[in-house]
């Protein structure tokens, strides 16, 4: 993966843990040191000194041979040095986030409102700085506007927006979603139909993955509103697959049918507001939804190729997905700055997000981007939802770069609760879902391939995991409908404010 993130991987004050640690013996064979991009330089002075030393310390014949060899080295190094210097003028992928919007794009907005001009300026900033810029251009909604974002329809084909539970039940009714299964294909079709009917641009990242259980088809769904808008303020994401178990049908209600239901309900309610905003301003930064395939391991979760088919399918998985130690879980790995500078061997996990991040690091989108030269450089924030829907979740922020976005969500929750619009009991930390305590642990999930390429991440995941995690009981009965609808409403309010929408 190799790219050094542009933002801290953990809150400030935690730098003491961010040190290079000894690599566990069982992992050493799966890693390679990063190649150095610093070419050695050999000047005429150092060459002469080397020759003199050689002549003084060895017989004349050996010295002459050493001189000839060093001369050959000088020629080779000078050539490679020129090549390295030439290549160094090309920015690496993550540095594209520093390039900014093309001037003609901003000039095209000269007749637009101040908001459009401000957002064009935000596009010229590095991703880690643009987050705060976009927050400055967001607008607050009052309680009446937030109330209007509620979705109440449970009727198939209704013109009104459907509840998050409606979409979640629909997805669960399609069956298990392990790649290649009937329920998997039906879920992809359902997601595509809902978003296409709303006028979103839908495309797919389709490929075949080699897994411990053989070749498996993968098909991530990418849906964009205003894809020609250049930089995407927000990429809202969840994974569409469910884990494969041999001995029972795993539906994955919290993992992650309910997050997908929240996203589809959000799209239904906010699309009319986004369309109105686009018509009024004449330009709107794109808003994307990503439904990653292949997040789950087929045998045993491995981020670096340890384990394998012999680990035992299904129930043999015992991992907690932590990269940095948090005192939880059986398998823990300390994270260090060096871990962003290794080559990872084949992994049984996050197939779709790894493939998409790699593809977007080297390609452009279907529309002319207003920003950067690769598609991943248009990503300003990735917000990943996972393990949501059970009662009393504990949710907090994990990355300093997106703490401001999390606090914006907290403000939306407070307004909704003060107005009596939230029906659930809140989270495990008091009566609020979103806790200010923060966490220094980074849970391994679909966001990592993007985080490692410099994309700021807001990871909204229940921690501790729901009690039904990876069990036969993670079905419809595991969900608390008031909690699902509360989180969906908070999410709609947050996105509406971020895009300065008014109901």
N, C-alpha and C positions, 0 to 999 in steps of 0.2 A: 504493500500500500504506500509506504514511503513518504507521503507528504506531511510536512509539519503543520499542524493546525495554526490558524491565525489568532485563535483565542485560547485562554487558559482552559485546560481540561478539567479544572476543579476550582472551587472558590478561593479567593485570595486568603492568605493565612495558612494554607495547607501545603506550602511549598516544601516543608520538611520531608514529606513523603515522596516528593517528586525527584527521586534520585535513581541512578542506575543500580539495579540489584543483580545479584548473581543469578544466572539463568538456571532453572531446574535442569538436572541432568537429563531427564527423559525428553526435554524439549530441544536440547542443543542441536540435535541432528536435523530438526525441521527449520532452523533459522540459518540465514546467511548474513554476514555483515553487509551493511549498505556500501555500495561502491563510492569512493570519494570523488567529489567533483572538483577537488583542488589538484591541479596538475603540478608535478614537481618542476621546478625551474632550475636550469643549469646554466650559469653565466660563464663567460670567457674566463673571468677571474677564478671561479670555483673549479673550472676545468683545468686551468693551469696549475692550481694548487694540488689538485688530485694527481696530475701527471708528475709533479715534482716529488710528492710524497711517494709515489710508486717507484720512481727512479732511485730515491734514496734508500728505500727499505728493501728493495729486491735487486737481483742481478740485472744488468743492463738489458738483456734479452727479454726478461719478464716485464721490465718497465716499458720497453717499446711495444710489446704486445698489449700491455694495459693501456698505453696511449692510443693505439689503434682502436681498441674496444671502446674506450671512452669517447673517441671522436665519433664512432658510429652511434653511440648512445646520444651524443649531443644532437646529431642530425635528426634522429628519431624523435627526441623529446621536443626539439624546436618545432618540428612539424605538428606533433600532437598538441603542443602548447598553443600553436596558432589555431588549430581546430577547436580546442577547448575555449579559447578566447572568443572565437566566432560564435560558438554555440551558446556561450554565456549571455549573449545579448538577447536570446529568446527566453521570454518569461516562462517559468514552470506553471503548471495548471493553477496552483493556488494563488500565484501572484497575479493571475488575470483579474482577481477580485480587486486589485488596486487600479485597474486601467481606467474605469469610469465610462460614462455614456459618451457617445459620439456627439460632437457639437451640433450637428444638423438635427439630431433628435430633439434636443432642447429648443433649438430655434423653431422647430415645427410646433412647439407648444406656446408660441408667443401670444396667441390669442386665447389661450386656455386660462382657467382660473389659477389663482395663486397655489392651490393645492397641487395641481398637476406640475407646476413649475418647481415646487418644493420637492416633489417626489423625483423629478428628473435630477435634481441636485443630489438627492440621496443615492441615486444610482451610480454616481461618480465616486462614491466612497467605498472603502474596503468593507467587506461583509460584516466584520465585527463592529464597525462604526455605523454602518447603515441601519442596524437594528434601532439604535437610539434616534437616528434621524427620522425613521418612519414613525416611531412613537410620538415624536414632536408634531407630526402632521396628522396624527389620529384625532378623532373627535369623540367626546363623551356622549353617551345616550342617556336620556332620563328614564325614569322607571316606566313611564307609559310606553316609550319606544321599545324598551326591553321586553315589556309584556307582550307587545305586538309580535315579537319574534317567536312566541310559543307555537308549537305545532301540535294539533290535537286529533287529526284525522286518523281513524283506524280502518277506513273503508277503501277497499281496492279500487283504483281508478279515480279516486277523489281529486278534484281540482285544487283542493287545499293541501298544504304540506302535511306529510305524514309524520307521526311520532317516530322517534328513534327506535322504540320498541317494535313498531310495525315493521320496519325494515329488518330489524334484528330477528324477529320471528320468521320473516320470509326467508332470510338466509339460512337459519337453522332448519327450516322445513325442507331445504334442498339436499340435506344430508352432509356427510363428512366431506372435507375439502382438501384431502391430501392430493398433491399433484397427480393428474391422470385419472382421478375418480370422476364419476358422473356428477356428484355434488360440486366438485371443484369447477368443472366446465360450466355448470348451471349458474354458479355464483358469479363467475366472470361475465357470463351473458347478462345476468341481472344487473350487476353494477353498470355495465356498458349501456344497457337499455335505459336505466334511470337517468344517467348523466347525458346521454345523447338526446333524449327527449327534452332535456332542459336547454339544449343548444351548446353544450360543452364540446370541445374538441377532444375526442377519445382516440388514443393510440395504444400500442402494446409493445412491450419488450419481451419477445418470444425467443426461447432458446432451449436446448437440451442440456441438462446437467448430469454429470456423472456423480452418482451417490453410492454409498455402501450397499444399497439395494439395487444397483444397476442404473441404467439411463432413465431419467425422468423428464417429462415435458414441463417447462416453466413458462408462465405467461403473466407478467406484471401488467397492471392497468395504469395508464397515465391519462388523466383528464384535466384539461386546462380551460379556464375562462379567460378570455382576452390573451390567448397565447402569443399574439403579435405585440404584446405590451412590453416586451423586453425583460427587464429584471422582474423576478417573482418575489413579491414581498413575503409570501408564505407558501411553502409546500407542506400540506397537511397529509399525514400518512398513517397507514396501518398495514398489517399483513393480512392477506386474504386466505391463506392456506390454514389447514388444521393439522395437528400432529398425527402421524400414523401409529396406530397400536395394533398388534396382531390379535389380541384377545378381546377387544371391545371397540365399538364405534365411538370415536372421540369427536364431539361436536364443537367444542371450543366456544362456548357462549361468551365468556370473558376474553377468550384468547383466539381470535379477536372479532367475533361476530358483532358484539355490541359496539366496539369502536367504529366498525364499518357502518353500522346502523346510524350512529351519531353523525358521521360524515355525510351520508346520503340525505338525512333529514336536514342537515345544514344547507346542502346544495339546493334542495327544494325551496327552502324559505328565503335564502339570500340571493338566489339568482335574479329574481325580479329587481331587487335593490341594486345589484351589481350592473344590470342592464341599464337601469335608470341613471346610475352614476356615470357609466360610460357615455351615454347619450349627452348628458349635461356637460361633462368635462372634455369630451372629444378624445380622451386618452385615459387608460387605466392600466397600472401595472398588473401583470398576469397573476392569477391565483390558480394554483395547481393542487390536485389531489393525486396521491400515489398509493396504489394498492399493491404492495410487494408480494410476490410469490416466493415460496420456499424458505420462509423464515425458520420453520421448525426443522430440527434434525430428524433424519430418518432412522438413525440408530442411537447415537449418543452425541450430544452437543459437543462439537470440537471447533475451536476457533483457529487452531494451528495444525490440524491434522493428526493429533494424538488419537488413540483409540482406533476404531474401525469396525468392520462388519462383525468381528468377533466379540464386540462388546455386548451383544444381545439386543435384539430389536425391542422396541416398545418400552415396556415397563422397566428395563434396565437403566434408564436414564435417571441420574441422581443429581444433576448439576444445578447449581444456582449460577446465573449468568453474570457473575461479577468479574470485572477486569481489575478492580482495585479492592483491596481488602476492606471489609466493613464489619468483620466479626460475624458474618452470616454465611451459611452455606457450606457444603462439603468441599467443593472445588473452588478455590480462590486463587487469583493471580494478582500480584502486585503490578501496578502500571507504572511505567517510567517514561521519561522523555525518549529513551532509546527504543521503546516499543513502537514508536511511530516511524522507525527507521530500520525495518526488517522486511524480509520477504516471507510471506506466509505460505505454508504448504497447503495442499488441498484440505478444505474444511467441510465438515458436515453441519452446516448452519448458514443462515442468511444468504441463500443462493441468489435470490432475485435482487436484493439491494446491492450485493457485491457486483453482480453483472451490470446493473444499471449505472452505478457510480463509475465503473471502469469505462463503460460505453460513453457516458456523458462527458467524461474527461477528455475524450478524443473526437467528439462529433459535435455538430451543430444541430439545432432543432429544426422542425419542419418550416418554421418561419424565420425571417431575418431578425436576428437578435439585435436589440438596441444596445447591448452591453456585452463586453467581453468577446472572446472568440470561440469558447466552448460552451456547451449547454450547462455544464455544472457551474460555470461562472455566473450564470443568471440566478442561481439560488441564493437568496438572502437569509432565509431561515427555514430549517426543516423542523416541523413539529410532529413528533411521533407519538401516537396513542397505542397503548397496549395494556392488557390485563385490567380492563375497566368494566364496570357493571355490577359487581358484587356490592353489598351494603358496607358502608363505613370504610371507604378506601383511605389510605394515607398517600397524599400526593404532595410533592414539593419540587423545588428547583434543584438542578444538579450542575449547571454550567454558568459561570459568571457572566458570560457574554449575553445570555438570554434572560438574566434575572429580571431585567426591566419588563420584558414581555410577560413573565410569570406574575409580576406584581400588578400589571394591567389586568390580567385575568382575576387576580384576587379582588381588585377594585370592582370588577363586574359582579363577582359573587356577592360582595358586601351589599351592593345596590339591590340585587335581586332578593337577597335575604331580608334586607330592611323593608322591602316592598311586599314581603310575604309571598313571593313568587316561587320559592323553592319548597318542595314538598318532602324531601328526604331528611334523614337525620344527620347529614353531614358526614365528615370523615372520622377517623379514629382519634384525631387530635382535636377534641372539642367538637363544636357544632359546625366547623368549616371543612370543606373538602380540600382546600388548597392551603397548605401550611407554610409559614415563613421560615421554618427552622433550617431548611436547606439540607443538602447531603453531599458528602465528599466521595461517595461511591458512584461509580459509573457502571450501570448494568448493561451487559452485552446484549445488543439488539440491532435492529435494522439501520439505526442511525450511524453506526460506527464507520462504514465505508465513506460516508459523506463528511463526518466530523474529521476524519483523517485527511480529507482533502480541503479543509478550511471552511466548511459550511457551518455556521452557528446552529446549535441544536437545542430545542426545547423538548425534553423527553417527559411525557406525561404518562407515568406507569405506576400502578399500585405497588407499594413496597412497605410492608411485606406483601408477597404475592397472595392472591386469594387462596383460601383453604382448599378449594377444589382444583387447584392448578394441576394440570396434566393427570386428571383422574376422570373416571366415567361420569362423575357428578357435575362436570362443567357443562351443563346443559341449560335449558330454559329455567329450570328450578333454581339455578345458582344466581340468577339475576334479581336485583331489587329494582323494580320498575321506577319508583320515585327517584332513586339514585341515577339511573340511566337517563331519565328525562331532565333531571337537574343539571347533570354534566353536559348534556346536549345543549341546554339553554345557555349555560355559561359559555360554552364554546361558540355558539352563534353570536352572543353579545360581544365576545372578545374579537371575533373576526370582523363583525360589523363596525366596531369602533376602530380597528386597525385600518380598515379601508375607508373610514370616514363616511359610512353609509347612514342614511336616516330613514327610519320606517315611516 
